């Protein structure tokens, strides 16, 4: 059956938490209810000011809580958690999710089953993310792999899904060997597009699968797509997309042209639908200015934190430090 045939690979779940203790409680309850339990659960507390860290530390499903000295955003939190899972917890597969993600009982088992059915090695397997009312959340549907040939599509169908080029951090299962080869998420992105850059980097030469049989709930405040007006966060969107297109090796020339074009169209829709176009344009200009400067290395962003040595080990092994 190949290297991914075993269901006994060590799976460590990573949850990034910040000031949403009630949602975090639901995430941890979902992890505790898994038909195939994770072998470890690491919670990265991004300097929460509520009792998220205490809640996680007292929960029986949690193996370790790491509290960072300051909020590093989703990007820094996932870089920290992935490094910790691989270096300290011996993860062979890392299952990542935010603290507003609630996995259904069969979520992990379905991801692992898809890896077994796929005739080859799978780098990233992504769950279907639904909103609270059961509709599939449009912001989390993974991007299909452009130009996938019939053989590739057929292999993905055999596994119960389709081939993807990138995915969000809302429930994906990552091969730890790929993490060692490609390194960690870019922590300086803070939020927005960190998952796009990272999964696109992993999947430039790796296999990605969308696995709709694996279901999670993504409990965002509102149901919407990625072209809704994000307000001040548009600065991060613009800056980070510029970093993806100009500073990252995640995309080849054809991918870069394709995604740059689709991004421009999405920004145009976003501006057209905004109730305050002037403010949104201002956030965009700020992002353009910030995007002219390279992001700091992840080892620099997370220096002085409890995971600094783990981050440095993974990044050095991947030739990124």
PEZIFEN-V420805 format. One line per field, one symbol per residue. ss: DSSP state (@ for helix, = for strand, . for the rest). phi: phi as a letter, one per 20 degrees, with the letter a starting at -180 (. if undefined). Layout:
ss: ???
phi: ???
//
This chain:
ss: ..........=======...@@@@@@@@@@@@.......======......@@@@@@@.....====.....@@@@@@@@@@@@@@@.....======..===...@@@@@@@@@@@......=======.....=.@@@..==.....@@@@@@@@@..======.....====@@@@@@@....@@@....@@@@@@@@@.....===========............@@@@@@@@@@@@@@@@@.....@@@@@@@@@@@@@@@@@@@@@...@@@@@@@@@@@@@@@......@@@@......@@@@@@@@@@....
phi: .ofdffeeffddecddcblcfffggfffffffeffdffeacddeeelfdedgffgffeefeeebddeefbfdmfffffgfffffffeedmfecdddaeedddffgeffgffffffffferedecddfeddffenfffffdffffffmfeffffffffgenbbfcdabeeemcddfffffffdndgffffmbmmfffffffffefcdedcecffedcddeffceaefdffemgffgfgfgffffffdcdefdegfffffffffffffffffffefecffffffffffffffffdfffggfffdfndfdgfffffffffemdb
//
